[in-house]
Amino acid sequence: MENLDLMGFLIITLNCNVTIVGKIWLIFTLLVRMLAVVLAGYPIYRDEQERFVCNTLQPGCANVCYDAFSPVSPLRFWLAQSVSVLLPCAIFSAYVLHRGAQLAASDAGAGARRPSDLPGGDGRWPAPRGAGRLRSVPDFSAAYRAHVSLRTLLEAASGALHYLLFGFWVPERFSCARPPCSSAVDCYVSRPTEKGVLMLFFWAVSALSFLLGVADLACGLRRSGSAGCGAGQLPRPGPERAGGGGGRRPGGGPPGSRAHLAGHDCAPRLQPPGRPASEGSAPHLRAQKSEWV
């Protein structure tokens, strides 16, 4: 992540602050729920009121009975439900991108001053703050948990409202006795089996989305206690890596120093008192030289 452009930094920041369960939920919502509403729900419910037939000729009776049967169009309800559960995710993404852009701008702000404005007035541009180090990924775990909690609550509330409005199955016949109907009339729904299967499908989608939200919240809570992708900083190169070398070796001191010789096992070893020095060592050679003199 060294010397990343702004767009790459924002994408990596957003990616590191979303769990794998959250990514699965987003793909599931966009590809399954939205496509099912547009491709399957619209062809079935576009002529719903026209094919709602009642066995009466009383003016206005069919409209009143249809309003009692379906206070809200299921197609519009499913579309509003999908948008409402996607709204917290969109707000969180906008917040992360905004904060990431602010951090990137403040990180690059040190190199935007004039040389004459620098303390010391040496007339040289300073090195950028990001030069020679790796940029850290900001952590938005608290905001992520808050948006997942709100999304899960909206999913549960929309499921309860879905049950109050439509129930679990679409009936074939609906009895109505509301004014201006003169007596109890029977109304018949078009394609009830197909609409009932679609109703069960959206119930299954809502249940799976709720379970994914709970799992995403648990995953976010568990990741907050450990070092996540954005919890800390990425490793930065130390001074010993400036010359392109690897890590610090055992003999890392200047050449000829005690630390350098100790790291390479080249330092002269002193013999304990009362023990003859072995041949080839420096004290042994000095002893022979003194005997010759």
Backbone bond lengths (Angstrom), bond angles and torsions (degrees), N, CA, C in turn:
res aa  C-N    CA-C-N  psi(-1)  N-CA   C-N-CA  omega(-1)  CA-C   N-CA-C  phi
1 M - - - 1.445 - - 1.505 112.39 -
2 E 1.276 117.87 16.05 1.450 121.84 -179.46 1.509 108.75 -78.80
3 N 1.361 116.88 135.72 1.452 124.11 178.11 1.533 111.17 57.26
4 L 1.332 116.33 44.21 1.454 120.71 176.59 1.515 109.52 -80.41
5 D 1.320 117.10 150.35 1.436 119.86 171.81 1.528 109.22 -78.29
6 L 1.326 115.89 175.15 1.460 119.99 -173.92 1.517 111.40 -66.99
7 M 1.323 117.23 -42.83 1.460 119.64 -178.14 1.529 111.92 -63.92
8 G 1.320 117.22 -42.46 1.458 120.00 177.55 1.512 112.36 -63.79
9 F 1.331 117.52 -39.13 1.460 120.68 178.58 1.524 111.44 -65.12
10 L 1.347 117.84 -40.26 1.459 120.83 -179.99 1.527 111.45 -68.63
11 I 1.333 116.73 -38.51 1.464 119.79 179.67 1.526 110.68 -66.22
12 I 1.343 116.75 -42.95 1.465 120.11 179.31 1.531 110.63 -67.28
13 T 1.340 117.73 -37.10 1.460 120.59 177.59 1.523 111.45 -62.89
14 L 1.333 116.86 -45.51 1.463 120.24 178.24 1.520 111.40 -66.23
15 N 1.319 116.85 -38.25 1.462 119.83 -179.58 1.528 111.89 -67.64
16 C 1.321 117.90 -37.09 1.466 121.19 -177.85 1.522 112.52 -75.69
17 N 1.334 117.76 -20.52 1.458 120.67 -178.68 1.525 113.02 -97.57
18 V 1.317 118.29 6.43 1.464 122.70 176.46 1.522 107.67 -117.65
19 T 1.315 116.81 130.28 1.461 120.63 -179.70 1.525 110.19 -75.17
20 I 1.309 115.78 168.04 1.461 120.75 179.18 1.524 110.73 -66.99
21 V 1.347 116.94 -32.08 1.470 119.88 177.27 1.521 110.49 -68.09
22 G 1.334 117.07 -36.88 1.454 120.23 176.74 1.524 112.43 -65.44
23 K 1.320 117.20 -36.57 1.460 119.71 176.92 1.525 111.37 -68.10
24 I 1.334 116.35 -39.33 1.469 119.79 176.72 1.529 110.10 -63.82
25 W 1.346 117.35 -41.57 1.465 120.39 178.60 1.521 111.02 -62.71
26 L 1.307 118.38 -40.70 1.464 120.96 -179.25 1.529 111.22 -65.28
27 I 1.322 116.86 -44.54 1.465 119.95 177.86 1.531 110.63 -64.33
28 F 1.327 116.30 -40.14 1.466 120.56 179.28 1.526 111.11 -63.62
29 T 1.326 117.33 -41.67 1.463 120.37 -178.33 1.521 111.79 -69.23
30 L 1.326 116.05 -42.24 1.466 118.85 -176.73 1.519 111.93 -72.98
31 L 1.328 117.03 -43.28 1.459 119.71 -173.13 1.523 113.33 -85.31
32 V 1.325 117.96 -34.46 1.461 120.55 -175.69 1.527 110.99 -94.73
33 R 1.320 116.66 -55.97 1.466 118.85 -173.42 1.527 112.14 -69.85
34 M 1.321 118.09 -49.80 1.464 120.02 -176.95 1.522 111.77 -67.29
35 L 1.337 117.04 -41.43 1.461 119.14 178.99 1.520 111.61 -67.58
36 A 1.334 117.46 -34.62 1.461 119.70 177.22 1.521 111.33 -67.10
37 V 1.329 117.30 -37.91 1.462 119.92 177.88 1.522 110.98 -64.96
38 V 1.335 116.68 -44.42 1.463 120.31 -174.81 1.528 111.75 -77.32
39 L 1.332 116.89 -46.01 1.464 120.22 -172.39 1.525 113.67 -87.24
40 A 1.333 117.84 -30.80 1.461 120.10 -177.89 1.523 112.77 -104.86
41 G 1.320 117.72 -39.75 1.459 119.58 -176.64 1.510 114.17 -73.87
42 Y 1.316 117.51 -40.92 1.471 119.47 -176.67 1.528 113.06 -64.97
43 P 1.333 121.53 -45.57 1.470 118.95 178.81 1.525 113.90 -62.83
44 I 1.328 118.28 -26.91 1.463 120.68 -177.41 1.523 111.58 -83.67
45 Y 1.331 117.87 -40.21 1.456 121.41 -172.08 1.523 114.00 -102.66
46 R 1.310 120.04 8.01 1.459 119.53 -177.47 1.530 111.65 -72.78
47 D 1.340 118.43 -29.20 1.466 121.77 178.92 1.520 110.44 -115.57
48 E 1.324 116.11 35.59 1.466 120.30 -172.77 1.527 111.43 -65.83
49 Q 1.319 118.26 -47.85 1.465 120.23 -176.32 1.527 111.97 -72.37
50 E 1.313 117.73 -31.85 1.465 119.59 179.90 1.527 111.52 -66.94
51 R 1.323 118.11 -34.04 1.463 121.91 -178.29 1.529 112.86 -93.81
52 F 1.317 117.23 5.89 1.466 120.90 174.50 1.532 107.37 -84.52
53 V 1.318 117.03 101.21 1.465 122.96 -171.09 1.527 109.40 -107.41
54 C 1.342 115.58 132.88 1.470 122.48 176.72 1.533 109.36 -116.41
55 N 1.331 116.62 147.66 1.466 121.44 -178.02 1.523 111.62 -85.40
56 T 1.329 114.79 56.43 1.464 120.87 176.91 1.525 108.34 -152.62
57 L 1.341 114.38 155.52 1.466 121.35 176.20 1.521 111.53 -110.08
58 Q 1.318 117.49 10.03 1.454 121.72 -179.74 1.527 108.98 -66.62
59 P 1.343 118.73 125.31 1.469 120.51 -178.81 1.535 111.37 -62.82
60 G 1.310 115.62 131.97 1.455 122.08 177.28 1.501 114.77 84.10
61 C 1.339 118.02 -9.51 1.468 119.59 -177.32 1.526 110.71 -68.90
62 A 1.343 117.47 -40.98 1.466 120.11 -178.60 1.534 111.18 -65.36
63 N 1.327 116.94 -37.70 1.470 119.47 179.52 1.531 111.52 -67.05
64 V 1.333 116.66 -40.67 1.463 120.09 179.35 1.524 110.31 -67.06
65 C 1.330 116.67 -40.52 1.465 119.22 179.79 1.528 111.40 -68.06
66 Y 1.325 117.02 -35.88 1.472 118.47 177.79 1.526 111.11 -68.06
67 D 1.328 117.21 -36.17 1.463 119.94 177.59 1.524 110.82 -66.22
68 A 1.334 117.19 -35.14 1.465 119.89 176.12 1.522 111.43 -71.93
69 F 1.337 116.38 -33.84 1.466 119.62 -179.88 1.528 111.89 -72.73
70 S 1.331 117.25 -42.31 1.470 121.21 -177.64 1.527 109.00 -137.84
71 P 1.343 118.00 89.51 1.473 119.21 179.75 1.523 113.04 -60.30
72 V 1.324 117.08 -33.58 1.460 122.90 178.69 1.524 107.77 -127.73
73 S 1.309 116.16 140.48 1.457 119.20 177.15 1.523 109.49 -64.46
74 P 1.338 119.20 128.40 1.469 119.78 178.87 1.522 113.18 -58.56
75 L 1.315 117.58 -33.60 1.464 120.27 179.40 1.521 111.27 -64.02
76 R 1.311 116.63 -45.11 1.472 120.01 178.88 1.528 110.92 -69.00
77 F 1.328 116.73 -35.39 1.462 119.33 178.57 1.524 110.76 -64.92
78 W 1.317 117.94 -45.06 1.467 120.65 179.78 1.524 111.46 -64.37
79 L 1.328 115.99 -36.94 1.461 118.63 177.89 1.530 111.12 -67.04
80 A 1.345 116.66 -43.63 1.466 119.77 177.19 1.519 111.60 -64.86
81 Q 1.323 117.75 -36.02 1.464 121.41 177.86 1.528 110.87 -64.41
82 S 1.318 117.27 -43.53 1.469 120.64 179.87 1.523 111.20 -65.04
83 V 1.324 116.90 -41.01 1.469 119.94 179.97 1.528 110.75 -68.15
84 S 1.344 117.12 -38.26 1.468 119.97 -177.51 1.523 112.07 -67.00
85 V 1.344 117.99 -36.84 1.464 119.18 179.38 1.530 111.58 -78.84
86 L 1.337 117.65 -20.94 1.469 120.36 175.89 1.526 112.62 -84.16
87 L 1.335 117.26 -17.80 1.462 120.10 -177.03 1.527 113.54 -63.54
88 P 1.357 121.23 -46.08 1.475 119.27 176.47 1.520 113.43 -60.02
89 C 1.330 117.47 -35.96 1.468 120.09 177.83 1.520 111.10 -65.21
90 A 1.341 117.05 -39.98 1.458 120.30 178.66 1.535 111.04 -66.90
91 I 1.342 116.77 -38.81 1.470 119.94 178.88 1.526 110.47 -65.96
92 F 1.333 117.55 -42.12 1.467 120.71 178.39 1.532 111.06 -63.60
93 S 1.308 117.61 -42.40 1.466 120.22 179.13 1.529 111.11 -63.26
94 A 1.337 116.81 -42.39 1.471 119.61 177.86 1.525 111.26 -63.87
95 Y 1.329 117.62 -38.28 1.467 120.93 178.89 1.527 111.37 -65.82
96 V 1.332 116.95 -43.57 1.469 120.41 -179.78 1.522 110.70 -65.34
97 L 1.320 117.78 -42.48 1.461 120.29 179.19 1.530 111.20 -65.72
98 H 1.337 116.58 -38.07 1.465 119.94 179.36 1.529 111.18 -66.73
99 R 1.335 116.88 -47.21 1.453 119.90 179.94 1.530 111.54 -67.59
100 G 1.322 117.46 -37.17 1.459 119.42 177.11 1.516 112.52 -64.78
101 A 1.328 117.40 -38.11 1.464 120.15 176.79 1.526 111.26 -67.09
102 Q 1.330 116.97 -36.91 1.467 119.49 176.71 1.528 111.47 -64.94
103 L 1.327 117.55 -42.99 1.460 120.43 179.26 1.519 111.56 -65.66
104 A 1.334 117.15 -39.36 1.466 119.80 177.79 1.516 111.40 -66.59
105 A 1.340 117.40 -36.76 1.458 120.44 178.62 1.524 111.64 -68.97
106 S 1.330 117.06 -40.97 1.471 119.43 177.80 1.521 111.30 -69.00
107 D 1.349 117.29 -29.85 1.460 120.69 178.80 1.519 111.57 -69.74
108 A 1.327 116.51 -32.97 1.458 120.42 180.00 1.520 113.04 -94.62
109 G 1.338 117.86 3.73 1.456 120.44 -176.59 1.513 114.06 -74.81
110 A 1.332 118.24 -16.46 1.469 119.45 -178.06 1.515 111.28 -71.25
111 G 1.334 118.19 -27.74 1.450 119.73 -178.60 1.502 114.03 -90.80
112 A 1.357 117.44 7.78 1.459 120.35 -177.44 1.517 112.77 -95.95
113 R 1.337 120.19 1.46 1.459 121.75 -179.80 1.519 110.87 -89.44
114 R 1.314 115.56 159.33 1.468 121.23 177.95 1.525 110.51 -78.85
115 P 1.329 117.69 153.35 1.475 118.79 178.12 1.509 113.00 -63.35
116 S 1.350 117.73 -30.49 1.459 119.61 -179.10 1.516 112.29 -71.88
117 D 1.354 116.22 -21.36 1.453 119.35 179.99 1.517 112.97 -84.47
118 L 1.317 117.92 -5.00 1.454 120.48 -175.83 1.520 110.52 -77.11
119 P 1.316 118.30 145.07 1.475 119.26 174.39 1.517 110.71 -67.06
120 G 1.316 116.92 126.99 1.459 122.12 -177.74 1.513 111.68 110.45
121 G 1.347 117.97 -31.52 1.447 121.83 174.34 1.508 114.42 60.57
122 D 1.337 119.77 37.50 1.453 120.74 179.43 1.515 111.94 -81.58
123 G 1.352 118.69 -5.37 1.451 121.38 175.31 1.513 114.65 75.97
124 R 1.313 119.60 15.52 1.458 122.48 179.24 1.520 109.47 -111.48
125 W 1.317 114.52 143.45 1.458 119.45 178.16 1.523 109.14 -73.11
126 P 1.345 117.22 140.90 1.468 118.99 177.37 1.515 110.47 -77.73
127 A 1.295 114.52 157.68 1.467 119.30 175.25 1.517 109.46 -72.30
128 P 1.322 118.44 141.67 1.469 120.08 179.10 1.520 111.19 -60.09
129 R 1.328 113.35 153.25 1.459 117.58 -177.96 1.518 112.08 -66.33
130 G 1.325 116.68 -28.32 1.457 119.82 -178.73 1.505 113.95 -85.96
131 A 1.353 118.48 -3.53 1.457 120.14 -177.04 1.514 110.65 -75.32
132 G 1.301 115.93 134.53 1.450 121.61 176.02 1.507 115.23 78.66
133 R 1.347 117.24 9.85 1.455 118.96 178.29 1.509 108.47 -145.78
134 L 1.317 116.28 167.96 1.453 122.33 179.14 1.518 109.34 -100.51
135 R 1.322 115.75 136.13 1.454 120.64 -177.79 1.520 110.02 -76.20
136 S 1.328 115.96 139.02 1.462 120.60 -179.99 1.525 110.12 -84.06
137 V 1.321 115.36 153.61 1.459 121.70 179.27 1.519 108.29 -93.59
138 P 1.333 119.92 123.32 1.467 120.90 -179.81 1.516 111.20 -67.55
139 D 1.314 114.88 152.81 1.467 122.26 -176.03 1.526 109.11 -107.25
140 F 1.337 116.56 124.73 1.460 122.87 178.31 1.532 109.64 -123.83
141 S 1.314 117.02 42.37 1.463 120.67 -176.80 1.526 112.00 -65.56
142 A 1.324 117.81 -38.96 1.467 120.42 -178.99 1.524 110.81 -65.30
143 A 1.322 116.85 -44.41 1.468 120.29 178.11 1.523 111.00 -65.14
144 Y 1.323 116.52 -35.49 1.461 119.07 179.56 1.527 111.24 -66.89
145 R 1.329 117.13 -43.78 1.462 119.71 178.44 1.520 111.52 -64.14
146 A 1.337 116.90 -36.97 1.466 120.09 179.29 1.527 110.71 -65.54
147 H 1.321 117.43 -42.52 1.463 118.87 -178.06 1.532 111.49 -72.03
148 V 1.332 118.00 -32.93 1.471 119.90 176.48 1.532 110.45 -68.38
149 S 1.329 117.23 -38.82 1.465 120.32 177.42 1.526 110.98 -63.41
150 L 1.336 117.01 -44.18 1.459 120.13 178.40 1.522 111.44 -64.07
151 R 1.317 116.55 -39.97 1.466 120.76 179.31 1.533 111.35 -64.65
152 T 1.319 117.20 -40.71 1.462 120.65 179.13 1.521 111.35 -67.80
153 L 1.334 117.69 -38.90 1.463 120.51 177.32 1.526 111.15 -65.50
154 L 1.331 117.62 -40.17 1.459 120.27 176.76 1.522 111.73 -64.24
155 E 1.324 116.21 -36.51 1.463 119.57 177.62 1.524 110.93 -65.29
156 A 1.317 117.07 -42.83 1.466 120.15 179.09 1.529 111.59 -67.15
157 A 1.339 117.08 -40.57 1.467 120.01 179.37 1.527 111.66 -66.31
158 S 1.316 117.17 -40.90 1.470 119.91 178.68 1.529 111.06 -67.58
159 G 1.346 117.46 -33.91 1.463 119.71 175.84 1.516 112.30 -65.50
160 A 1.335 116.85 -41.07 1.463 119.67 177.61 1.529 111.07 -65.74
161 L 1.320 117.36 -40.47 1.465 120.49 177.49 1.529 111.30 -66.56
162 H 1.325 116.96 -35.69 1.461 120.94 176.75 1.536 110.97 -62.49
163 Y 1.303 117.10 -38.98 1.467 119.98 178.48 1.517 111.42 -68.56
164 L 1.339 117.47 -39.71 1.466 119.96 -179.98 1.529 112.11 -67.65
165 L 1.314 118.20 -32.08 1.461 121.09 -176.44 1.524 113.02 -86.26
166 F 1.333 117.25 -42.30 1.462 119.82 -169.99 1.527 114.21 -122.42
167 G 1.326 118.80 -22.08 1.452 119.80 -175.37 1.518 111.33 77.07
168 F 1.349 115.49 -151.67 1.459 120.17 -177.27 1.530 113.57 -107.75
169 W 1.309 117.56 -18.46 1.459 119.40 -174.22 1.525 109.98 -143.05
170 V 1.323 116.65 153.28 1.459 122.26 179.09 1.528 108.50 -95.85
171 P 1.334 119.31 119.63 1.475 120.24 -178.96 1.529 111.50 -76.42
172 E 1.312 114.80 157.64 1.460 119.38 177.62 1.522 111.99 -78.44
173 R 1.324 118.20 -32.28 1.467 122.42 -177.48 1.518 109.78 -131.51
174 F 1.315 115.72 143.18 1.460 121.91 -179.26 1.518 108.37 -130.49
175 S 1.324 116.39 123.74 1.475 122.05 179.47 1.521 109.75 -92.94
176 C 1.333 115.19 136.94 1.461 120.32 -175.51 1.531 108.48 -139.66
177 A 1.334 116.10 138.33 1.473 121.82 178.58 1.521 110.97 -135.31
178 R 1.299 118.77 28.93 1.460 122.19 -178.58 1.525 110.49 -83.96
179 P 1.320 116.35 149.80 1.470 118.66 174.06 1.543 108.78 -65.56
180 P 1.302 119.28 145.53 1.477 129.47 10.48 1.512 115.01 -88.65
181 C 1.333 118.73 17.33 1.463 120.14 178.20 1.535 108.43 -67.00
182 S 1.339 116.74 130.92 1.463 121.82 -177.34 1.519 112.10 -70.66
183 S 1.314 117.42 -29.38 1.460 122.18 179.70 1.534 107.92 -151.48
184 A 1.311 115.36 -178.56 1.461 119.83 178.59 1.523 109.44 -68.26
185 V 1.312 115.29 128.97 1.465 121.61 -179.33 1.523 108.35 -121.70
186 D 1.316 114.42 155.99 1.467 121.52 176.96 1.521 109.22 -108.39
187 C 1.341 115.23 130.96 1.460 121.68 178.35 1.516 108.35 -116.19
188 Y 1.314 115.12 147.16 1.464 121.27 -174.66 1.527 109.72 -119.25
189 V 1.333 114.54 135.89 1.463 122.51 -175.71 1.524 108.43 -95.83
190 S 1.324 116.44 139.55 1.466 120.87 177.62 1.530 110.66 -80.99
191 R 1.319 116.08 139.79 1.471 124.48 178.45 1.538 111.74 48.98
192 P 1.323 119.69 55.87 1.474 120.64 -176.98 1.520 113.49 -65.97
193 T 1.336 117.32 -35.91 1.474 118.65 -178.37 1.529 110.62 -67.88
194 E 1.323 116.82 -43.60 1.467 120.23 179.60 1.521 111.36 -64.67
195 K 1.317 115.76 -40.92 1.460 119.13 177.60 1.524 111.53 -68.20
196 G 1.327 117.35 -34.36 1.461 119.56 176.96 1.521 112.42 -67.21
197 V 1.327 116.95 -39.51 1.463 120.12 177.35 1.523 110.39 -65.18
198 L 1.333 116.47 -41.40 1.464 119.33 177.82 1.521 111.29 -65.60
199 M 1.328 116.45 -35.82 1.471 120.20 177.03 1.529 110.49 -62.81
200 L 1.321 117.54 -45.04 1.468 120.68 177.53 1.525 111.80 -64.42
201 F 1.329 116.51 -35.89 1.464 119.44 178.01 1.528 110.97 -62.15
202 F 1.324 117.12 -43.30 1.465 119.12 179.93 1.523 111.50 -72.32
203 W 1.333 117.62 -27.66 1.458 118.69 171.97 1.527 110.75 -64.72
204 A 1.325 117.32 -42.46 1.458 120.96 178.08 1.531 111.41 -65.06
205 V 1.340 116.65 -38.81 1.464 120.39 178.22 1.525 110.60 -64.19
206 S 1.324 117.09 -42.54 1.471 120.42 179.13 1.526 111.52 -65.06
207 A 1.333 116.60 -41.40 1.467 119.59 179.00 1.523 111.50 -64.92
208 L 1.332 116.69 -42.94 1.465 119.28 179.13 1.522 111.50 -67.16
209 S 1.333 116.84 -37.07 1.471 119.71 176.84 1.525 111.20 -65.13
210 F 1.334 117.16 -38.28 1.470 120.21 177.35 1.527 111.12 -65.48
211 L 1.334 117.28 -42.63 1.465 120.36 179.18 1.526 111.32 -65.57
212 L 1.328 117.03 -38.10 1.465 119.73 176.22 1.525 111.08 -65.73
213 G 1.331 117.06 -35.29 1.461 119.70 176.52 1.519 112.38 -65.22
214 V 1.333 116.67 -41.93 1.469 120.25 177.38 1.529 110.66 -64.57
215 A 1.343 116.35 -43.11 1.469 119.44 178.39 1.526 111.03 -65.47
216 D 1.324 117.42 -37.13 1.461 120.72 177.78 1.518 111.36 -65.37
217 L 1.330 116.88 -39.93 1.464 120.01 177.28 1.525 111.47 -65.46
218 A 1.330 117.02 -41.20 1.468 119.41 177.35 1.523 111.19 -65.44
219 C 1.321 117.11 -38.99 1.463 119.96 178.10 1.522 111.43 -65.86
220 G 1.336 117.13 -38.28 1.464 120.02 177.08 1.510 112.84 -66.77
221 L 1.343 117.21 -38.55 1.460 120.11 176.95 1.519 111.78 -66.97
222 R 1.324 117.28 -38.66 1.462 119.71 178.75 1.524 111.32 -69.80
223 R 1.336 116.98 -35.78 1.449 119.12 -179.68 1.519 112.47 -72.78
224 S 1.349 117.22 -25.98 1.459 119.20 178.91 1.516 111.95 -67.42
225 G 1.352 117.53 -25.99 1.453 120.19 178.49 1.506 114.28 -83.55
226 S 1.331 116.82 -13.51 1.460 121.06 178.85 1.506 109.32 -115.73
227 A 1.324 116.30 176.06 1.458 121.77 179.71 1.513 108.41 -80.64
228 G 1.324 117.30 104.11 1.447 121.55 -179.96 1.515 111.54 -85.77
229 C 1.337 113.90 -169.96 1.465 118.98 -178.14 1.510 111.53 -68.31
230 G 1.325 116.45 -34.23 1.445 118.40 -179.26 1.504 113.28 -109.58
231 A 1.340 117.51 13.12 1.450 119.67 -175.04 1.504 112.43 -76.52
232 G 1.315 118.44 -33.23 1.456 120.79 -176.59 1.501 111.27 -125.91
233 Q 1.325 115.21 -159.93 1.438 121.80 179.99 1.510 109.38 -106.00
234 L 1.300 114.46 151.16 1.445 119.66 175.21 1.520 110.08 -74.14
235 P 1.331 119.83 155.01 1.466 121.65 -177.99 1.515 111.66 -61.95
236 R 1.319 116.22 136.45 1.457 121.96 179.86 1.528 109.56 -108.02
237 P 1.312 118.16 144.08 1.459 120.21 178.77 1.517 110.81 -70.19
238 G 1.333 116.56 132.65 1.449 121.44 179.65 1.510 111.79 -84.99
239 P 1.362 118.76 178.96 1.459 121.13 -179.77 1.513 112.55 -63.88
240 E 1.344 117.54 -28.24 1.460 117.95 -177.65 1.514 111.73 -75.17
241 R 1.363 117.95 -10.76 1.443 120.50 178.93 1.512 112.61 -98.38
242 A 1.281 117.58 4.00 1.456 120.13 -176.93 1.506 111.89 -66.59
243 G 1.298 118.69 -32.14 1.450 121.57 -179.19 1.491 113.86 -87.92
244 G 1.298 118.77 9.58 1.450 122.45 177.64 1.503 113.41 89.35
245 G 1.332 120.12 3.96 1.452 122.00 -179.12 1.499 111.12 -81.24
246 G 1.307 116.34 175.66 1.451 120.99 -179.40 1.504 110.98 -84.52
247 G 1.334 115.40 -141.70 1.452 119.87 -179.50 1.510 111.06 -74.35
248 R 1.336 116.56 -179.65 1.457 122.02 -178.15 1.509 109.54 -75.63
249 R 1.324 116.24 126.05 1.460 121.15 -179.84 1.519 110.57 -86.49
250 P 1.340 116.25 165.50 1.478 118.04 -176.83 1.507 112.41 -59.80
251 G 1.314 119.47 -42.42 1.454 121.63 179.32 1.496 111.44 -93.28
252 G 1.304 117.25 70.08 1.447 120.74 -172.72 1.494 114.48 -91.06
253 G 1.312 121.01 3.97 1.445 122.58 -178.93 1.510 112.19 -81.58
254 P 1.347 117.48 177.65 1.465 120.54 177.15 1.519 110.58 -64.07
255 P 1.347 117.19 151.78 1.474 119.94 179.07 1.527 111.81 -59.07
256 G 1.315 115.96 132.44 1.459 121.32 179.82 1.509 114.71 91.16
257 S 1.324 117.76 -10.51 1.457 119.17 -179.36 1.522 110.09 -78.38
258 R 1.359 115.69 170.14 1.451 120.49 -178.58 1.529 111.01 -66.37
259 A 1.356 116.29 -39.14 1.467 118.84 179.10 1.512 111.47 -66.18
260 H 1.363 115.46 -37.25 1.459 118.58 179.09 1.525 111.19 -66.26
261 L 1.330 117.22 -43.28 1.455 119.84 -179.66 1.516 111.29 -70.09
262 A 1.344 117.07 -37.06 1.462 119.35 179.45 1.506 111.56 -66.15
263 G 1.350 117.43 -34.31 1.454 119.64 178.93 1.506 112.63 -70.38
264 H 1.321 118.44 -26.91 1.458 121.48 -179.81 1.520 112.82 -103.66
265 D 1.342 118.12 10.46 1.473 122.67 178.80 1.532 112.42 56.80
266 C 1.356 116.81 37.07 1.465 120.85 -179.68 1.517 112.35 -112.33
267 A 1.312 120.31 2.92 1.458 121.36 -178.71 1.520 109.78 -75.43
268 P 1.344 119.47 142.11 1.467 121.47 178.77 1.510 110.24 -67.15
269 R 1.299 116.90 134.10 1.461 122.53 -179.25 1.529 109.31 -96.28
270 L 1.339 116.32 126.25 1.462 121.49 179.31 1.513 109.31 -79.44
271 Q 1.338 115.94 139.46 1.461 121.16 179.63 1.521 109.52 -86.52
272 P 1.289 118.26 144.51 1.471 119.98 177.66 1.518 110.54 -68.03
273 P 1.340 117.99 152.49 1.467 121.37 -177.99 1.522 110.65 -63.97
274 G 1.345 115.36 140.96 1.449 122.15 179.30 1.503 114.37 86.40
275 R 1.356 117.24 1.31 1.466 120.31 -179.24 1.509 107.39 -115.85
276 P 1.370 118.08 126.39 1.467 119.49 -178.32 1.508 111.02 -64.94
277 A 1.283 113.01 142.95 1.465 118.60 179.72 1.506 109.55 -75.21
278 S 1.314 115.07 145.46 1.460 120.21 179.45 1.504 109.75 -75.50
279 E 1.332 114.83 154.89 1.449 119.71 -178.91 1.514 109.80 -67.87
280 G 1.326 113.30 143.71 1.455 119.69 -179.14 1.492 113.26 96.16
281 S 1.360 117.35 -14.51 1.453 118.73 179.89 1.512 109.79 -84.45
282 A 1.307 116.24 162.87 1.459 121.04 -177.19 1.518 112.56 -65.05
283 P 1.348 124.11 -42.30 1.475 121.78 178.09 1.518 112.49 -63.31
284 H 1.307 119.58 -34.09 1.457 122.41 -179.88 1.520 110.88 -66.87
285 L 1.323 117.25 -41.65 1.463 120.08 178.36 1.514 111.47 -66.39
286 R 1.329 116.96 -38.13 1.461 119.57 179.24 1.531 110.37 -66.86
287 A 1.333 118.31 -34.36 1.472 120.50 178.94 1.521 111.09 -67.82
288 Q 1.331 118.91 -40.16 1.458 120.92 178.10 1.520 111.40 -66.21
289 K 1.332 117.19 -38.49 1.453 120.02 179.13 1.530 111.71 -63.38
290 S 1.357 118.26 -37.77 1.471 120.69 179.18 1.506 110.89 -68.82
291 E 1.350 120.02 -30.47 1.452 121.41 177.24 1.539 111.46 -71.13
292 W 1.302 116.41 -37.22 1.446 119.29 178.19 1.528 112.69 -64.43
293 V 1.327 117.06 -36.46 1.460 120.32 -179.55 1.518 109.62 -72.12
